């Protein structure tokens, strides 16, 4: 047994058991030793969305652990899964001994950044189009609500900038 396994907590999750819940802080990275898991947005809700699946030797949970933020997704065992839980204080040692996982983790995080950036761009375009339509309707109706629409537009632009630099614009409102 490697040093990683001796120092890390092993857990077995039964089929359909939740390992990480979206919106909750996860203080560990998990490496799948056997079985498989599925990653969901809005798990168990009407708008549930499967974002991926992972099997043996793959990792999950790194985003929440490294960012110190709530998990962006729910992870559920597809088949009984044995996982190795690696805490933040074990992470450096884990990376040194598992370089292939380090590269995988970086690729996953880069993919997440690209996807989030694309989502932000699409959302910003939707808001711009909605605001433009609203401005046109208010202007043609001779409404005096135009300053409110401009204020909303400015707030959305500030939100986009704060999201891109990792801050939370809404904390300052």
C-alpha positions in Angstrom: 0.0 0.0 0.0 1.4 3.4 -0.9 1.9 6.2 1.5 -1.1 8.1 0.0 -3.4 5.3 0.9 -2.0 4.9 4.4 -2.5 8.6 5.1 -5.8 9.1 3.3 -9.3 8.1 4.3 -10.8 5.3 2.2 -14.6 5.4 1.8 -17.1 3.2 0.0 -20.2 4.8 -1.4 -23.2 2.6 -2.5 -24.9 3.1 -5.8 -27.0 6.4 -5.9 -25.3 7.6 -2.7 -24.3 11.3 -2.7 -20.6 11.9 -2.2 -20.5 15.7 -2.6 -23.6 18.0 -2.6 -23.8 21.1 -4.7 -23.5 24.2 -2.7 -21.8 22.6 0.3 -18.1 23.1 1.1 -15.9 20.1 0.3 -12.6 20.1 2.1 -11.1 17.2 0.1 -10.3 15.9 -3.3 -11.4 12.4 -4.1 -9.7 9.8 -6.3 -11.8 6.9 -7.5 -10.2 3.6 -6.8 -13.1 1.5 -8.1 -16.5 2.1 -9.4 -17.8 5.3 -11.0 -19.6 8.5 -10.3 -21.7 11.1 -12.0 -21.5 14.8 -11.7 -24.7 16.9 -11.8 -25.9 20.4 -11.6 -29.2 20.8 -9.7 -29.3 17.1 -8.8 -32.8 15.9 -7.9 -34.5 19.0 -9.2 -36.7 19.6 -12.2 -33.8 21.2 -14.1 -31.2 18.4 -13.2 -28.3 18.3 -15.6 -25.7 15.6 -16.0 -22.3 17.3 -16.6 -20.1 14.2 -16.7 -19.1 10.9 -15.3 -15.8 9.6 -14.0 -14.3 6.2 -13.3 -11.3 4.5 -11.8 -8.2 6.7 -11.3 -10.2 9.9 -11.9 -10.5 12.8 -9.4 -13.2 15.1 -8.3 -13.8 17.7 -5.6 -10.7 19.7 -6.4 -12.5 22.9 -7.3 -14.2 23.3 -3.9 -11.2 22.2 -1.9 -8.7 24.5 -3.7 -11.0 27.5 -4.0 -12.3 27.2 -0.5 -15.8 27.6 -2.0 -19.0 25.5 -2.1 -19.0 22.7 -4.6 -20.4 23.7 -8.0 -21.9 20.2 -8.6 -23.3 17.1 -6.8 -21.3 13.9 -7.2 -23.3 10.6 -7.0 -22.0 7.0 -7.1 -23.2 5.3 -10.3 -21.9 2.0 -9.2 -20.6 1.2 -5.7 -17.5 3.4 -5.6 -14.4 3.2 -3.4 -12.7 6.5 -3.2 -9.6 7.9 -1.5 -10.2 11.2 0.2 -7.3 13.5 0.1 -7.5 16.6 2.4 -5.9 19.9 1.6 -2.9 19.2 3.9 -2.3 15.9 2.1 -2.7 17.5 -1.4 0.9 18.4 -2.1 2.2 14.9 -1.2 -0.7 13.4 -3.3 0.3 15.5 -6.4 4.0 14.6 -6.0 3.1 10.9 -6.0 0.4 11.1 -8.6 1.6 13.4 -11.4 -0.8 12.0 -13.9 -3.7 13.1 -11.6 -2.1 16.6 -11.3 -2.2 17.0 -15.1 -5.8 15.7 -15.2 -6.8 18.1 -12.5 -5.3 21.0 -14.3 -7.0 20.0 -17.6 -10.4 19.7 -15.8 -9.9 23.1 -14.2 -8.9 24.7 -17.5 -11.9 23.1 -19.2 -14.2 24.5 -16.4 -12.7 28.0 -16.9 -13.3 27.9 -20.6 -16.9 26.6 -20.1 -17.7 29.3 -17.5 -16.2 32.0 -19.7 -18.4 30.9 -22.6 -21.4 30.8 -20.3 -20.7 34.3 -19.1 -20.4 35.5 -22.6 -23.7 33.9 -23.6 -25.4 35.3 -20.6 -24.0 38.7 -21.1 -25.2 38.7 -24.8 -28.7 37.6 -23.6 -28.9 40.4 -21.1 -27.6 43.0 -23.6 -30.3 41.8 -26.2 -33.0 41.9 -23.5 -31.9 45.4 -22.3 -31.8 46.7 -25.9 -35.3 45.4 -26.6 -36.5 46.9 -23.3 -34.9 50.3 -24.1 -36.5 50.3 -27.6 -39.9 49.5 -26.1 -39.6 52.2 -23.4 -38.3 54.7 -25.9 -41.2 54.1 -28.4 -43.7 54.3 -25.5 -42.1 57.5 -24.2 -41.5 56.0 -20.8 -39.4 57.8 -18.2 -38.0 54.4 -16.9 -34.9 54.7 -19.2 -32.5 55.6 -16.3 -33.5 52.4 -14.5 -32.7 50.3 -17.6 -29.3 52.0 -17.9 -28.7 51.3 -14.2 -29.5 47.6 -14.7 -27.2 47.5 -17.7 -24.4 49.1 -15.8 -24.8 46.6 -12.9 -24.7 43.7 -15.3 -21.5 44.9 -16.8 -19.9 45.3 -13.3 -21.2 41.8 -12.4 -19.5 40.3 -15.5 -16.2 42.0 -14.7 -16.3 40.9 -11.1 -17.2 37.3 -12.1 -14.2 37.2 -14.5 -11.8 38.5 -11.8 -13.2 36.1 -9.1 -14.8 38.6 -6.8 -18.5 38.8 -5.9 -20.2 42.0 -7.1 -23.4 41.3 -5.3 -21.7 41.4 -1.8 -21.1 45.1 -2.5 -24.7 46.0 -3.4 
